Amino acid sequence: MSVIGSLIFCTDCGNLLRESTGNANAVLHCDVCGTRNKDTIPQTTVSESKASAFPSSLRAKRSAVQTLSADDRKTEAVIEKTCPDCARKEMFYTTVQLRSADEGSTVFYRCVCGFKETSNN
């Protein structure tokens, strides 16, 4: 008979046997192969580990201090749209969901000349 934690297996076929009675003189019969197995008191196995035993790239990123530059914080994209003030052919834009989820997002346009415009899609 093999014991893994509180599970008891037949030594001949590996079938899971019924639970232990706690009596060392008891015999557990295997329903599959008919082998008679001595009953043993189940042993409890306790294991402990530390987070450092399981290295994680995500955990390493979380603990690292990150500094953002001004370029990292830029979320604007460029679109071919003519500025009404300076007639420049490109403008920067950002979209934000300000209204309900079933409605379109709000687009914020900005030109290098300082002109700003919004559009509700």
N, C-alpha and C positions, 0 to 999 in steps of 0.2 A: 504494500500500500504506500502511496506517495501522498504527502500532505503539503499543500501550498496555502499558507494562511489558514483559513477555516474550511477550505475545500479539500475533500479526500478523494483520491483517485485509485482505481484498481491497478495493481502492479503488472498484471498480465495484459489487459486490453486498453487501459487508460480511461475507462468509463468513469463518470462521476458517480460516487457512491452516496448513499443517504447520509444524513448528518451524524456526527459523532454522539455517542451516548455518554462519553466521558469515562467509561469503564474500560480499563486496559485489558480485561479478560473477555470482553464482548467480541463477537465475530460479525463482520459485515459481509454479506453475500453480494456478489456482483450479479446484476440482473442480465447482463449480456453474455458473459463467459462462464459464470457459475463459480468463479474463484472465491475462496474464503479468505478474507483479509482481516487481520487483527485491527481492532479499534484503537486509535491513539487519541490522546487529548489534543485538540487543535492548538497550534501555537500561533500567537499573535506576533507579527513582525512589524516593527516600527522603524521607519527610516526617516532621516532628517537630511535636508540639503540646504545649501545657501544659494542665493541668486547668482553668485559668481560661478557656481558649478555649471550653469547653463548660460553661456554667453549669448547675447542677443544684440544684433546691430540696431534694432529699434530702441532698446534700453540705452545703448551707448549714445544714440542721437538725442534721446530725451534728456540725458544728463549733461550733454555738452552745451556750453554757452555759445549762442549764436549772435553775431552782431550783423545788423542789416545796414547796407549803405543806401544812399538816396536812389541809386539805380535799382536796387532790390525792391524798393517800395513802389516803383512805377507800375501802375496797372493799366495804363492807357495804351490803346492800339491806334494805328494810323489808318485813315480811310480817305479815299478819293472823294472829297466834298469841297466845293468852292466856298471860301469864307466870304460872307456878304460885306464885310468891312474892307479887307485888304485884297480880295480876289485871289488869295493863295489857293492852290489846287488841292492841298492836303490839310486835314484837320485831325486832331487827336480825339478819341472818343472812349467813353466808359459806360457800361450798362449796369443798372442797379434795379433790383426788383423791389419797388416801393409800394406797389398796390397788391391786390389779391393774387394768389398763385394762378388763377385762371385768366388773369389779364396780362397784357404785355408788359415788358420792362420799360423803364425810363432810360433814354440815351442822353448822356451829357456830352456835348461837343465843345472843344476848346481849340482855339487857334493860337499860334505863337505871338500874334499881335495883341492878344488879350481878350478877343471877342469870345463870348460864351453863349451857348444856345442849348436848349433842352427839347426833347421830342418824346412824346408818349406813343409807344408802338401798340 
